[in-house]
Amino acid sequence: MSTTSTAETDRPAPKVPAPKAKKSKPDLGTVATSYGVIIFLILMIVVFSALLPETFPTFDNAKAILSDQSIPVILALAAILPLAAGEFDLSLGAVLGFSAITAIAVSNVGAPLPVVILACVAVGAVVGTVNAVLVVKVGVNAFIATLASATILSGLNLLVTGSSLLVLGSDAFGALTVTRVFDLQVVLAYAIVLSLVLYYVMEKTPFGRYVRATGMGRDAARLSGVRVDRYLSASFIAAGVLAALAGALLASRGGTAAPTLGPEFLLPAYAAAFLGATTIKPGYFNVWGTVIGVVLLAVGSNGLTLLGAQTWVTNIFNGVALMVAVSASVLVGKRRRKAAH
């Protein structure tokens, strides 16, 4: 017979406090992965400012860096479109060069500014379409297809310029980049606007999601109903148009175009794109990470130049940056996939 009283049995069970969830401390590896590029950029600024207090940390130098990198930013933005879709476009530098030459040639025959811009956009769209047909429809490897396009454009550069420097003779076209906004060249405003537009397209629209889905796995994307060929083609065409706009702005700003113009812009663009894939949204090619990558390369080159380094040092810096950026991007991708499983 139980000796427990009725009052004891009816008493509600005491409430046991739920264990508090442990707050996960920021992992050093996660912080380094997400913000390593930004941290390195800040460190470079601090070091160069300490070494060059009279020249580097000045408003005039900052303005020069931002203005000079506006066009490389646009080309780097062009690069991330095919990259996000899982392909490379090695013709972007050549598109920039041929577009600059086209802009000056068309402007010098008296064409108004809208016609010059349309001619440049047409150049980019045509080259992008050719690349898309070769890669998507014919099945040519993107490296080979876009390298062939770049080689053809280099030949056309020599044809149009007669193997000599082409000089702009139109004040109307030159005025496209003469205006200043808040004491900064208007070309910087163009770069900011294009960055905002591409950010919205890539992050806020179905187009951006489908392009990324294409790059992450085409078979899986097809099974999900994504029209992979359409979005891959669109990425090549849009990249060509952006590269052509960069060329038009370069021609307007510089006023000249050499027959060899273009290829030297390609490596920094890809270095910035891969650096960008390791920050802001690690593992993904993204707009603001790419912009930070361009600024990092520009700060490094500017600081080294002010220190008196020769040109080859800057080239080595860009090459090392590309190697590190690609390696870091691969490691970030592996880390992300491991975390997903």
Stockholm file with secondary structure:
# STOCKHOLM 1.0

chainA/1-341         MSTTSTAETDRPAPKVPAPKAKKSKPDLGTVATSYGVIIFLILMIVVFSALLPETFPTFDNAKAILSDQSIPVILALAAILPLAAGEFDLSLGAVLGFSAITAIAVSNVGAPLPVVILACVAVGAVVGTVNAVLVVKVGVNAFIATLASATILSGLNLLVTGSSLLVLGSDAFGALTVTRVFDLQVVLAYAIVLSLVLYYVMEKTPFGRYVRATGMGRDAARLSGVRVDRYLSASFIAAGVLAALAGALLASRGGTAAPTLGPEFLLPAYAAAFLGATTIKPGYFNVWGTVIGVVLLAVGSNGLTLLGAQTWVTNIFNGVALMVAVSASVLVGKRRRKAAH
#=GR chainA/1-341 SS CCCCCHHHHHSCCCCCCCCCCCCCCCCHHHHHHHHHHHHHHHHHHHHHHHHCTTTTTSHHHHHHHHHHTHHHHHHHHHHHHHHHTTCCCTTHHHHHHHHHHHHHHHHHTTCCHHHHHHHHHHHHHHHHHHHHIIIIIICCCHHHHHHHHHHHHHHHHHHHHTTSCEECCCHHHHGGGTCEETTEEHHHHHHHHHHHHHHHHHHHSHHHHHHHHHHHCHHHHHHTTCCHHHHHHHHHHHHHHHHHHHHHHHHHHHSEECTTCSGGGHHHHHHHHHHHTTSSSTTSCCHHHHHHHHHHHHHHHHHHHHTTCCHHHHHHHHHHHHHHHHHHHHHHHHHHHHHHC
#=GC SS_cons         CCCCCHHHHHSCCCCCCCCCCCCCCCCHHHHHHHHHHHHHHHHHHHHHHHHCTTTTTSHHHHHHHHHHTHHHHHHHHHHHHHHHTTCCCTTHHHHHHHHHHHHHHHHHTTCCHHHHHHHHHHHHHHHHHHHHIIIIIICCCHHHHHHHHHHHHHHHHHHHHTTSCEECCCHHHHGGGTCEETTEEHHHHHHHHHHHHHHHHHHHSHHHHHHHHHHHCHHHHHHTTCCHHHHHHHHHHHHHHHHHHHHHHHHHHHSEECTTCSGGGHHHHHHHHHHHTTSSSTTSCCHHHHHHHHHHHHHHHHHHHHTTCCHHHHHHHHHHHHHHHHHHHHHHHHHHHHHHC
//
